[in-house]
């Protein structure tokens, strides 16, 4: 007996996930709602969200560097000891700076984010142009994505220094809000009827 539903290779890869989504749709719904609430809070309080991101990254670097330092010291005879030691010390230093000076860290992270948006904008535009034959009409969305990245980077740069305190939190909030919405919509679509 043949399957009347024709699926592409991509869809076949998604079938187990769809089954998991259907079986646990309530969990995905709750996760989506939590993400939407956190995203809304980050949008309303972007400075608080920006500081929280800087502090979280600081602790991640500090803990990771501390673990790296401990591992390096226990394995002193391993190849690359001095490089591993330098990496651990650098991680600890970055963590200490992010935690010790969160406002300055937010400003630095905003510059990194802006540089990423500029680079990603150009990359997406070139990607879309290069794939205009293979992706038929869809290639334009990549160009639009790239242009939006460049516009967003321009807005952040034009609003400096004020944008340094709100851009990071706002963008993460928007991402969380839309990610949460996607989970909620998927969960509601997957729930049994």
Buried (B, 14 or more C-beta within 10 A) or exposed (E): EEEEEEEEEEEEEEEEEEEEBBEBBEEBBBBBBEBBEBBBBBBEBBBEBBBBBBBEBBEBBBEBBBEBBEEBEEEEEEEEEEEBBEBBBEBBEBBBBBBEBBEEBBBBBBBEBBEEBBEBBEBBBEBBEEEBEEBEEEBEEBBEBBBEBBEBBBEBBEEEEEBBBBBBBBBBBBEBBEBBBBBBEBBEEBEEE
